[in-house]
Structure formats: C-alpha cells, structure tokens
C-alpha cells in the first residue's frame, strides 16, 4: 500500500488518533494541537479513512526506539 507521498506503508505500523493519544497519554484534542503546531509528525491519509500516524515516527517523537525503550 502507498500513501499520498508514494511511500510504502504497512497497516500494522499505522496508529489511529486514539492509539497515539493512549501511547502519549494525551487527549485526542492535544494530539490535534501538537500536529497543528508541527510538534508531532503529521498523519497520513488513506482514502476517506481517518488520519493515521506511523508508529516509528510517534515513538521517535517520544524519544523511544522501535522496541519502546529509551533512545540513546
């Protein structure tokens, strides 16, 4: 599957806004604010579905590696 930018995307690596909110322990509204300020990576759009975030980008935002541990 490819997104608007033509990047390959794996469904398993995509997160909903609610998933991102749970992981970051923020509200969905706070997620929207962070995205609008450019503090959180922008989501990708898959057709008419709601926005999705790439899990590795969210983990990087949180300072975590792909396994959920702290990045060095």
Secondary structure, DSSP 4 states (H G I P E B T S, - for coil): -B-TT--B--GGGEE-HHHHHHHHT--HHHHHHHHHHTSSPPPB--TTSPPBEEHHHHHHHTTB-TTSSBP-
